């Protein structure tokens, strides 16, 4: 009878430890995904700004703006 109660106690402890590990892993993955989402938004914002800047640096845009300015 003592062996079976020891086995039950050890299995209970194992289940509790595994449950804690699963909860910690889920929380870690959630935090990581939130941080990756923020990084992706920042990268998208930076790439949009770079696209706008390079659009203004293109010769066609530059010349058309100058010509429009001269015509007015």
C-alpha positions, 0 to 999 in steps of 0.5 A: 500500500505504501508503494502505490501512495508514493507513486500517486504522490510522485505522479501528482507532483509531476503533473503539477510541475508540468502544468506550471511549465506549460503555463510559463511557456504559454506566457513566454510565447504570448509576450514574445509574440506581442514584442514581435508584433511591436517590432513588425509595426516599427519596421513597417513604419520605418519602411513607409518613411523610407519609401516616401523619402526615396520617392521624393529623391527620384529624379522624375519627382524632383524635376516635376516638382521644380517644373510645377513650381516654376509654372506657378 
